[in-house]
Amino acid sequence: MTYASIKTVNCLHGPVDMKSLVLCLLAVACHGSTVKQQRRFPDDFLFGAATSAYQIEGAWNEDGKGENIWDRLVHTNPTVIQDLTTGDVAADSYHNYKRDVEMMRELGLNAYRFSISWARILPTGMANEINPAGVAYYNNLINEMVKYNITPMVTLYHWDLPQKLQDLGGLINPLFTEWYEDYARVVFENFGDRVKLFITFNEPSQICFEGFEYMNKAPLLNTFGVGVYLCAKHLVLAHARAYHLYNTEFKPTQGGQCGITISVNWFEADTDSAEDLMAAELMRQSQWGIYADPIFSAEGGLPRELLDRVAEKSAQQGFPRTRLSDFNEEEKAFIKGAADFFGVNHYTTVKVSATEHKQVYSVPSMLDDVNVGFYWPEENPKSASPWLSMAPNSIYHALTHLKEKYNNPKIYITENGWATYRNSSLIDNDRITYYRAAWESMLNTLDAGVNLKGYMVWSLLDNMEWLEGYIPCLGLYQVDYQDPARTRVARKSALVYKHLIKNRYIDYEYEPGNLTMTIDDGF
Ligand SMILES: CCCCCCCCCCCCC/C=C/[C@@H](O)[C@@H](N)CO[C@@H]1O[C@H](CO)[C@H](O)[C@H](O)[C@H]1O
């Protein structure tokens, strides 16, 4: 039975297949003449959970690992972390990976998305020196997952650049594309026999915009209006180099896929006015189009309106040339189509206005280039993270937009989740409400013909939430940070997710009797 054939049907009138007919007859016998069938996710839809190295591993300087930009930030500038904490130990997954895999089995996960710490396997960032203990750690984790049929989805770069590369300019240095390709080769060579889903970068906008302008991510550099664009172009080129490397040298024997994950929150125009519609479009172009268009659009290259806007502003500001030039024709051809799938991190909806909610932006800056106002609608329920509120049908709006814009690419939702406060109850009904709404929106998305193949919850377990420290918790499992063993216990949402994975439909009636998690037969 295909997904599309499962609908709310009336047994006596609707055209139904054999399975539906049997269900209907049973329902007629039990309840009368009408049955409301559940919409279901396809059997091969990949349900998983996601984490990243810096946020969970700890062991920041153990077994030969090199320093990365988050290690440097939290140790030299500790007051930027809201609760003055670090990721030095975090959930200590470096020592607890077997328990993490056990949790995956308890949940019945089909897949687990985690990231590799570049500096753990290449302590200096360069590929001349490989750290065997780092490689062994990831081999152990992958082997443990594969043993239990859990598909590894590996992110090569989730924000933790080796510090020695940052000392050389990091993503601002054009040589970054070479360093990254060398690192990607080490990853493919060592893990590609078992890993079939590779993600080159997690959330380019958070790397470039938040790291080089918005002062919200390491390396916290204030290079307003220039650094963000250099970073963006080098990142996209590095992605394309890794993709082509995989495609030509590894895919023929390893047979996997290589994509990129972009933060695609939904930016919605405040009104239907032409000005607000353009404001929302410029926001989308600056936040994710700048990374997605060169790879996924039919024409390639950077988004037109953004290019024009930055050129105009640069001229007004007396720059001899634009601060954002397009890729050249050779680069465009190299980048266009360089992805087997589009990874989407989706959390929320933000409203965008051409005139309202504006702040004073630095000049020059990307914020000033775009020059729009934005806000989170008051009526949307708020989480423990200020940027994350719950918006109606948000996934549907974002993903149907991608379908139209990029000719229906294969999509995995690689992150989606809800933040609660550290001391809140394990009975996390607000998270369950958020998740059920997200899953409902995914079913709408599938109904609309979007080529959506899987979904990863953020996160498997509580972890270090970057500058927000350990204040917000996003895990299906709570981590006890007072306990040196970093004990993990399931929240109620873990049982609800387990029920979804097993049954493939959203059961609003399901209420777990208690919070005990067990490993079911076959896992
Ligand atoms: C230039 C135009 C104006 C820009 C205005 C600033 C941007 C405003 C819009 C903000 C949009 C919402 C911010 C969303 C951010 C998330 O996508 C991002 N934080 C998610 O990152 C992942 O979050 C997880 C949970 O927080 C986890 O930390 C993970 O590591 C991240 O990948």
Ligand as a Chemical Component Dictionary entry (heavy atoms), coordinates in Angstrom:
data_LIG
# 
_chem_comp.id                   LIG 
_chem_comp.type                 NON-POLYMER 
_chem_comp.pdbx_formal_charge   0 
_chem_comp.three_letter_code    LIG 
# 
loop_
_chem_comp_atom.comp_id 
_chem_comp_atom.atom_id 
_chem_comp_atom.alt_atom_id 
_chem_comp_atom.type_symbol 
_chem_comp_atom.charge 
_chem_comp_atom.model_Cartn_x 
_chem_comp_atom.model_Cartn_y 
_chem_comp_atom.model_Cartn_z 
_chem_comp_atom.pdbx_ordinal 
LIG C1  C1  C 0 20.543 38.814 7.212  1  
LIG C2  C2  C 0 19.119 38.799 7.435  2  
LIG C3  C3  C 0 18.728 38.961 8.837  3  
LIG C4  C4  C 0 19.126 37.785 9.692  4  
LIG C5  C5  C 0 18.486 37.883 10.960 5  
LIG C6  C6  C 0 19.024 36.968 11.954 6  
LIG C7  C7  C 0 18.436 35.657 11.825 7  
LIG C8  C8  C 0 17.095 35.639 12.368 8  
LIG C9  C9  C 0 16.432 34.434 12.035 9  
LIG C10 C10 C 0 16.722 33.408 13.053 10 
LIG C11 C11 C 0 16.149 32.129 12.615 11 
LIG C12 C12 C 0 16.018 31.254 13.683 12 
LIG C13 C13 C 0 17.344 30.820 14.197 13 
LIG C14 C14 C 0 17.424 29.401 14.025 14 
LIG C15 C15 C 0 18.470 28.793 14.278 15 
LIG C16 C16 C 0 18.475 27.328 14.201 16 
LIG O1  O1  O 0 18.206 26.858 12.934 17 
LIG C17 C17 C 0 19.732 26.801 14.710 18 
LIG N1  N1  N 0 20.129 27.310 16.010 19 
LIG C18 C18 C 0 19.576 25.361 14.832 20 
LIG O2  O2  O 0 20.853 24.815 14.999 21 
LIG C19 C19 C 0 20.809 23.555 15.499 22 
LIG O3  O3  O 0 20.170 23.707 16.706 23 
LIG C20 C20 C 0 20.149 22.611 17.551 24 
LIG C21 C21 C 0 19.278 22.985 18.720 25 
LIG O4  O4  O 0 19.413 24.301 19.017 26 
LIG C22 C22 C 0 21.570 22.248 17.895 27 
LIG O5  O5  O 0 22.184 23.160 18.668 28 
LIG C23 C23 C 0 22.356 21.968 16.647 29 
LIG O6  O6  O 0 23.699 21.829 16.913 30 
LIG C24 C24 C 0 22.213 23.011 15.583 31 
LIG O7  O7  O 0 22.572 22.411 14.347 32 
# 
loop_
_chem_comp_bond.comp_id 
_chem_comp_bond.atom_id_1 
_chem_comp_bond.atom_id_2 
_chem_comp_bond.value_order 
_chem_comp_bond.pdbx_ordinal 
LIG C1  C2  SING 1  
LIG C2  C3  SING 2  
LIG C3  C4  SING 3  
LIG C4  C5  SING 4  
LIG C5  C6  SING 5  
LIG C6  C7  SING 6  
LIG C7  C8  SING 7  
LIG C8  C9  SING 8  
LIG C9  C10 SING 9  
LIG C10 C11 SING 10 
LIG C11 C12 SING 11 
LIG C12 C13 SING 12 
LIG C13 C14 SING 13 
LIG C14 C15 DOUB 14 
LIG C15 C16 SING 15 
LIG C16 O1  SING 16 
LIG C16 C17 SING 17 
LIG C17 N1  SING 18 
LIG C17 C18 SING 19 
LIG C18 O2  SING 20 
LIG O2  C19 SING 21 
LIG C19 O3  SING 22 
LIG C19 C24 SING 23 
LIG O3  C20 SING 24 
LIG C20 C21 SING 25 
LIG C20 C22 SING 26 
LIG C21 O4  SING 27 
LIG C22 O5  SING 28 
LIG C22 C23 SING 29 
LIG C23 O6  SING 30 
LIG C23 C24 SING 31 
LIG C24 O7  SING 32 
# 
